[in-house]
Amino acid sequence: MRFLHRGLAAAALALAAAAALIGVNAGAANAASQMTVRLAPVSNPFLTVEVRGASYDNGATVDQWTVNGGSNQIWNFIPFSDGYEIVNARSGKCLTTNGVAGATVYQFTCLGALTQIWYTALQPGNLIGYSIKSKVSGFYLEVNGASGSQGANIDTWYGNGGSHQFFLGTAA
């Protein structure tokens, strides 16, 4: 039995070394390329994620609202480290979390901080909903309370598989 464990450990080490040599890792798959999108919660596909009031201010909160053509409703996913910085097209500021479950996300000057790095496999232009997960907390981006209302806050929460924790990306 001990030899079996050693053999499995050696095989795992060899695979990890091979992956490192060819540059393959889980993080790289998350940050394949830049994309520019509007984000619609699967639970409310006729609403979109935006910076409230088209604000330029640090700390301005993020909510869901009817699509209105504003650049505050457009997000650039910029590959960064092993995830993405999600940058608002109007303000040029990053989607940021304080790492507390249930706290509304907000925009802040992009600093490369862990609170501004997000994991997702989002592919714009299809009808598949994707989760967006905070690197720092492991919480998922979601519509607060699964609300269907305009102006409902976007926050982070424990993954629960609800449609309000999945987003559609439409090329902008």
Beta strands, then each sheet from edge to edge (+ up, - down):
strand 1: 35-41
strand 2: 47-51
strand 3: 62-66
strand 4: 75-80
strand 5: 83-88
strand 6: 94-96
strand 7: 106-108
strand 8: 118-120
strand 9: 132-134
strand 10: 140-143
strand 11: 154-157
strand 12: 167-171
sheet 1: 5+ 4- 1+ 12-
sheet 2: 2+ 3-
sheet 3: 6+ 7-
sheet 4: 8+ 9-
sheet 5: 10+ 11-
end
